[in-house]
Amino acid sequence: IAGVLLDTGVSTPQLEDTSRGFSYKSKKDGPLDLRMDQSVGMPASAWLQTVSAAELAWVIYTCGHSLDEMLALRVATGILQWQ
């Protein structure tokens, strides 16, 4: 293999513009949005207000890294307690 091209779907301006909700610097920098198109759907912060720890754990387990189910539930519970 001479090279690899990877398109993660996120650009530097999206990461640097705290109003987009992708900022990783701190919670006070901007809302947790995470939508590529801010005119569609709801921000991640609003979605987190509506889900249970079990639902969030399912998303983390299904779409996330190779965590086991119990660890996904612990992470989900921690996220919901932190917010």
C-alpha distances in whole Angstrom, upper triangle without the diagonal:
4,6,8,11,14,17,20,23,25,25,27,30,30,30,32,35,37,39,36,36,32,33,32,35,38,40,43,40,40,40,38,37,33,33,31,34,37,40,39,39,41,39,38,41,43,41,41,45,45,43,44,42,41,40,38,37,36,34,32,31,30,28,27,25,26,30,33,35,38,36,35,39,39,37,38,42,41,40,43,45,43,44
4,7,10,14,17,20,23,24,24,25,29,29,29,31,34,36,38,35,35,32,33,32,34,38,40,42,39,39,40,38,37,33,33,31,34,37,40,39,40,41,39,38,41,44,42,42,46,46,44,46,44,43,42,39,38,38,35,34,33,32,30,29,27,28,32,35,38,40,38,37,40,41,38,40,43,42,40,44,46,44,44
4,7,10,13,16,19,20,20,22,25,26,25,27,30,32,34,31,31,28,29,28,31,34,36,38,36,36,36,34,33,29,30,27,30,33,36,35,36,37,36,34,37,40,38,39,42,43,41,42,41,40,39,36,36,35,32,31,31,29,27,26,25,26,29,33,35,38,35,34,38,38,35,37,40,39,37,40,43,41,41
4,6,10,13,15,17,18,19,23,23,22,25,27,29,31,28,28,25,26,26,28,31,33,36,33,33,33,31,30,26,26,24,27,30,33,32,33,34,32,31,34,36,35,35,39,39,37,39,37,37,35,33,32,31,28,27,27,26,23,23,21,23,27,30,32,35,32,31,34,35,32,33,37,36,34,37,39,38,38
4,7,10,12,14,15,17,20,20,20,22,25,27,28,25,26,22,24,24,27,30,31,34,31,30,31,28,27,23,23,21,24,27,29,28,30,31,29,28,32,34,32,33,37,37,36,37,36,36,34,31,31,30,27,26,27,25,22,22,21,23,27,30,32,34,32,30,34,35,31,32,36,35,33,36,38,36,36
4,6,9,11,12,14,17,17,17,20,22,24,25,22,22,19,21,21,24,27,28,30,28,27,27,25,23,20,20,18,21,24,26,25,26,27,26,25,28,30,29,29,33,33,32,34,32,32,30,28,28,27,24,23,23,22,19,18,18,21,24,27,29,31,29,27,30,31,28,29,32,31,29,32,34,33,32
4,5,8,9,12,15,14,15,18,19,21,22,19,19,16,19,19,22,25,26,28,26,25,24,22,20,17,17,14,17,20,23,22,23,24,23,22,25,27,26,27,30,31,30,32,31,31,28,26,27,26,22,22,23,21,18,18,18,21,24,27,29,31,29,27,30,31,27,28,31,30,28,30,33,31,30
4,6,8,11,14,12,12,15,17,19,20,16,16,13,15,16,19,22,23,25,22,21,21,19,17,13,14,12,15,18,21,20,20,21,20,19,22,24,23,23,27,27,26,28,27,28,25,23,23,23,19,18,20,19,15,15,16,19,21,25,26,28,26,23,26,27,24,24,27,27,24,26,29,27,27
4,7,10,12,10,11,14,15,17,18,14,15,12,15,16,19,22,22,24,22,20,20,17,15,12,11,9,12,15,17,17,18,19,18,17,20,22,21,22,26,26,26,28,28,28,25,23,24,23,20,19,21,20,16,17,18,21,24,27,27,30,27,25,27,28,25,25,28,27,24,27,29,28,26
4,7,8,6,7,11,12,14,14,11,12,9,11,13,16,18,19,21,18,17,17,15,13,10,10,8,12,14,17,17,18,18,16,16,19,21,21,22,25,26,25,28,27,28,26,23,24,24,20,20,22,21,17,17,19,22,24,27,28,30,27,25,27,28,24,24,27,26,23,25,28,26,24
4,6,5,7,9,10,13,14,11,13,10,12,14,16,19,20,21,18,17,18,17,15,13,13,10,13,15,18,19,20,21,19,19,21,23,23,24,27,29,28,31,30,32,29,26,28,28,24,23,26,25,21,21,22,25,27,31,31,33,30,28,30,31,27,27,30,29,25,28,30,28,26
4,5,5,6,9,11,13,11,13,10,10,12,14,17,18,19,16,16,17,17,16,14,15,13,16,17,20,21,23,22,20,20,22,24,25,25,28,30,30,32,31,33,31,27,29,29,26,25,27,27,23,22,23,27,28,32,33,34,31,29,31,31,27,28,30,29,26,28,30,27,26
4,5,5,6,9,11,9,12,10,10,13,14,17,18,18,15,14,16,16,15,13,14,12,14,15,18,19,21,21,18,19,21,23,24,25,27,29,30,32,32,34,31,28,30,30,27,26,29,28,25,24,26,29,30,34,34,36,33,30,33,32,29,29,31,29,26,28,30,27,26
4,6,5,8,9,6,8,7,8,11,13,15,16,17,13,12,13,13,11,10,10,9,11,12,15,16,18,17,15,15,17,20,20,21,24,25,26,29,28,30,27,24,26,27,23,23,26,25,22,21,23,27,28,31,31,33,30,27,29,29,26,25,28,26,23,25,27,24,23
4,6,7,9,8,8,5,5,8,10,12,14,15,11,11,13,12,12,10,12,11,14,14,18,19,20,19,16,15,17,20,20,21,23,25,25,28,27,29,27,23,25,26,22,21,25,24,21,20,21,25,26,29,30,31,28,25,27,27,23,23,26,24,21,23,25,22,21
4,6,9,8,9,8,6,9,9,12,14,14,10,11,13,13,13,13,15,14,16,16,19,21,22,21,18,18,19,21,23,23,25,28,28,30,30,32,30,26,28,29,26,25,28,28,24,23,25,28,29,32,33,34,31,28,30,30,26,26,28,26,23,25,27,24,22
4,5,6,8,8,7,11,11,13,13,13,9,9,11,12,12,12,13,13,14,13,16,18,19,18,15,16,17,19,21,22,23,26,27,29,29,31,29,26,28,29,26,25,29,29,25,24,26,30,30,33,34,34,32,29,31,30,27,26,28,26,23,25,26,23,21
4,5,6,7,5,9,9,9,10,9,6,5,8,9,10,11,13,13,15,13,17,18,19,17,13,14,14,17,19,19,21,23,24,27,27,29,27,24,26,28,24,24,27,27,24,23,25,29,29,32,32,32,29,27,28,28,24,24,25,23,20,22,23,20,18
4,5,8,8,12,12,12,11,11,8,5,7,9,8,10,11,12,13,10,13,16,16,14,11,13,13,15,17,18,19,22,23,26,26,29,26,24,26,28,24,24,28,28,25,24,27,30,30,33,33,33,31,28,29,29,25,24,26,24,21,22,23,21,18
4,6,7,11,13,13,12,13,10,7,8,8,6,7,8,8,10,8,12,13,14,13,10,11,12,14,16,17,19,21,22,25,25,27,24,22,24,25,22,22,25,25,22,21,24,27,28,31,30,31,29,26,27,27,24,23,25,24,20,21,23,21,18
4,6,9,11,10,9,11,9,6,5,5,4,5,8,10,11,10,13,14,14,12,8,9,9,12,13,14,16,18,19,22,22,24,22,19,21,22,19,19,22,22,19,19,21,25,25,28,27,28,25,23,24,24,20,19,21,20,16,17,20,17,15
4,6,9,10,10,12,10,8,8,7,7,6,8,9,12,12,16,16,16,14,11,10,12,15,15,15,18,20,20,23,22,24,22,19,21,22,18,17,21,21,18,17,19,22,23,26,26,27,24,21,23,23,19,19,21,20,16,18,20,18,16
4,6,7,8,10,7,7,9,8,9,9,12,13,16,15,19,19,19,17,14,13,13,17,18,17,20,22,22,24,24,26,24,21,22,24,21,19,23,23,20,19,20,24,24,27,27,28,25,23,24,24,20,20,22,20,17,19,20,17,16
4,6,8,10,9,10,11,10,12,11,15,16,19,18,22,22,21,19,16,14,14,18,18,17,20,23,22,24,22,25,23,20,21,23,20,18,21,22,19,17,18,22,22,25,25,26,22,21,22,21,18,18,20,18,15,18,19,16,15
4,7,9,7,9,12,12,14,14,17,19,21,20,24,25,24,22,18,17,16,20,21,19,22,25,25,26,25,27,26,23,24,26,23,21,25,26,23,21,22,25,24,28,28,28,25,23,25,23,20,20,22,19,17,19,20,16,16
4,5,6,8,10,10,13,14,18,19,22,20,24,24,23,20,17,15,14,18,19,17,19,22,23,24,23,26,25,21,23,25,23,21,24,26,23,21,22,26,25,27,27,27,24,23,23,22,18,19,20,17,14,17,17,13,13
4,6,6,7,8,11,13,16,19,21,18,22,22,21,18,14,13,11,14,16,14,16,19,20,21,20,24,23,19,21,24,21,20,24,25,23,21,23,26,25,27,27,26,23,22,22,21,18,17,18,15,13,14,14,11,10
4,6,8,10,13,15,18,20,22,19,22,23,22,19,16,15,13,16,18,17,18,21,22,24,24,27,26,23,25,27,25,24,27,29,26,25,26,30,28,31,30,30,27,25,26,24,21,21,21,19,16,17,17,14,12
4,7,9,12,14,16,18,19,17,21,22,22,19,15,15,14,17,19,18,19,23,24,26,25,28,27,24,26,28,25,24,28,29,26,24,26,29,29,32,31,31,28,26,27,26,23,22,23,21,18,19,20,16,15
4,7,9,11,13,15,16,14,17,18,18,15,12,12,11,14,16,16,17,20,21,24,24,26,25,22,24,26,23,22,26,27,24,23,25,29,28,31,30,30,28,26,26,25,22,21,22,20,17,18,19,16,14
4,6,9,11,14,15,12,15,16,15,12,8,9,7,10,12,12,13,16,18,20,21,23,21,19,22,23,20,20,24,24,22,21,24,27,27,29,28,28,26,23,24,23,20,19,20,19,15,15,17,15,12
4,6,9,12,14,12,15,15,13,10,7,6,5,9,10,10,12,14,15,18,18,20,18,15,18,20,17,16,20,21,18,18,20,24,23,25,24,25,23,20,20,20,17,16,17,16,12,13,15,13,11
4,6,9,10,8,11,11,10,8,4,5,6,8,9,11,13,14,15,19,19,21,18,16,19,20,16,17,21,20,18,18,21,24,24,26,25,26,24,21,22,23,19,17,20,19,15,16,18,16,14
4,7,9,8,12,11,10,9,7,6,9,11,11,12,15,16,16,19,19,21,18,15,18,18,15,15,18,18,15,15,18,21,22,24,24,25,23,20,21,22,18,17,20,19,15,17,20,18,16
4,5,6,9,8,8,8,7,8,11,12,11,14,16,17,17,21,21,22,19,17,20,20,16,17,20,19,16,17,20,23,24,27,26,27,26,22,24,25,21,20,23,22,19,19,23,21,19
4,6,9,9,10,11,10,11,14,15,15,17,20,20,21,24,25,25,22,20,23,22,18,19,22,20,17,18,21,24,26,28,28,30,28,25,26,28,24,23,26,25,22,23,26,24,22
4,5,6,8,10,10,12,15,15,15,18,20,20,22,25,26,27,23,22,25,24,20,22,25,23,20,21,24,28,29,31,30,32,31,27,29,30,27,25,28,28,24,24,28,26,23
4,5,7,8,8,11,13,13,14,16,18,19,20,24,25,26,23,21,24,24,21,22,25,24,21,22,25,29,29,32,31,32,31,27,28,29,26,24,27,26,23,23,26,24,21
4,7,8,10,13,15,14,15,18,19,19,21,25,27,28,24,23,26,26,23,24,27,26,23,25,28,31,32,34,33,35,33,30,30,32,29,26,29,29,25,25,28,27,24
4,7,9,12,14,13,13,16,18,17,19,22,24,25,21,20,24,23,20,22,25,23,20,23,26,29,29,31,30,32,31,27,28,30,27,24,27,27,24,23,27,26,23
4,7,9,12,10,9,13,14,14,15,19,21,21,18,17,21,20,17,19,22,20,18,21,24,27,27,29,27,29,28,24,25,27,24,21,24,24,21,20,24,23,20
4,6,8,6,7,10,11,11,13,17,19,20,16,15,19,19,16,18,21,20,18,20,24,26,26,28,26,27,26,23,23,24,22,19,21,22,18,17,20,20,17
4,5,5,6,9,10,11,13,16,18,20,17,15,18,19,16,17,20,20,18,19,22,25,25,27,25,26,25,21,22,23,20,17,19,19,16,15,18,17,14
4,5,5,6,9,10,11,14,15,16,14,11,15,16,13,13,17,17,15,15,19,22,21,23,22,23,21,18,18,19,16,14,16,16,12,12,15,14,12
4,6,5,7,9,11,13,14,17,15,12,16,17,15,15,19,20,18,18,21,24,23,25,23,23,22,19,18,19,16,14,15,15,11,10,13,12,9
4,5,5,7,9,13,15,17,14,13,17,18,16,17,20,21,19,20,23,26,25,26,24,25,24,20,20,21,18,15,16,17,13,12,15,14,11
4,5,5,7,10,12,14,11,10,14,14,12,14,17,17,16,17,20,23,22,23,21,22,21,18,17,19,16,13,15,16,12,11,15,15,12
4,5,6,8,9,12,10,8,12,13,11,12,16,17,16,16,19,22,20,21,19,19,18,15,14,15,13,10,11,12,9,7,11,11,9
4,6,8,11,13,12,11,14,16,15,16,19,20,19,20,23,25,23,24,21,21,21,18,16,17,16,12,13,14,11,8,11,12,9
4,7,10,12,10,10,13,14,14,16,18,19,19,20,23,25,23,24,21,21,21,18,16,18,17,13,13,15,13,10,13,15,12
4,7,8,6,6,10,11,10,12,15,15,16,17,20,22,20,20,17,17,18,14,13,15,14,10,11,13,11,9,12,14,12
4,5,5,6,8,10,11,12,14,15,17,17,20,21,18,18,15,15,15,13,10,12,12,9,9,12,11,8,11,14,13
4,6,5,6,9,10,10,12,14,15,15,17,18,15,15,12,11,12,9,7,9,9,5,5,9,9,7,9,12,12
4,6,5,6,9,10,10,12,14,14,17,17,14,13,10,10,12,9,6,10,11,8,8,12,12,11,13,16,16
4,5,5,7,9,10,11,12,13,16,17,15,15,12,13,14,10,9,12,12,9,10,13,12,11,14,16,16
4,5,5,6,9,10,10,11,14,15,13,14,11,12,12,8,8,10,9,6,8,11,9,9,12,14,13
4,5,5,6,8,10,10,12,12,10,10,7,8,8,5,5,8,7,5,8,10,10,10,13,15,15
4,5,5,6,8,9,12,12,11,11,8,10,11,7,8,11,11,9,12,14,13,14,17,18,18
4,5,5,6,7,11,12,11,12,10,13,12,9,10,13,11,9,12,14,13,13,17,18,17
4,6,5,5,8,9,8,10,9,11,10,6,8,10,8,7,11,12,11,13,16,16,16
4,6,5,7,7,6,7,6,9,9,6,8,11,10,10,13,14,14,16,18,19,20
4,6,8,9,9,10,9,13,12,9,12,15,13,13,16,18,16,18,21,22,22
4,7,9,10,12,12,15,14,11,13,16,14,13,17,18,16,18,21,21,21
4,7,7,10,11,13,11,9,12,14,11,12,15,16,14,17,19,19,20
4,6,9,11,13,11,9,13,14,12,13,17,17,16,19,21,21,22
4,7,9,12,10,9,13,14,13,15,18,18,18,20,23,23,24
4,6,8,6,6,10,11,10,12,14,15,15,18,20,20,22
4,6,5,6,9,10,11,12,14,16,17,19,20,21,23
4,5,5,6,9,10,10,12,14,15,17,18,20,21
4,5,5,6,9,10,11,12,14,15,17,18,20
4,5,5,6,9,10,11,12,14,15,16,19
4,5,5,6,9,10,11,12,14,15,17
4,5,5,6,9,10,11,12,14,16
4,5,5,6,9,10,11,12,15
4,5,5,6,9,10,10,13
4,5,5,6,9,10,11
4,5,5,6,9,10
4,6,5,6,9
4,5,5,6
4,5,6
4,6
4
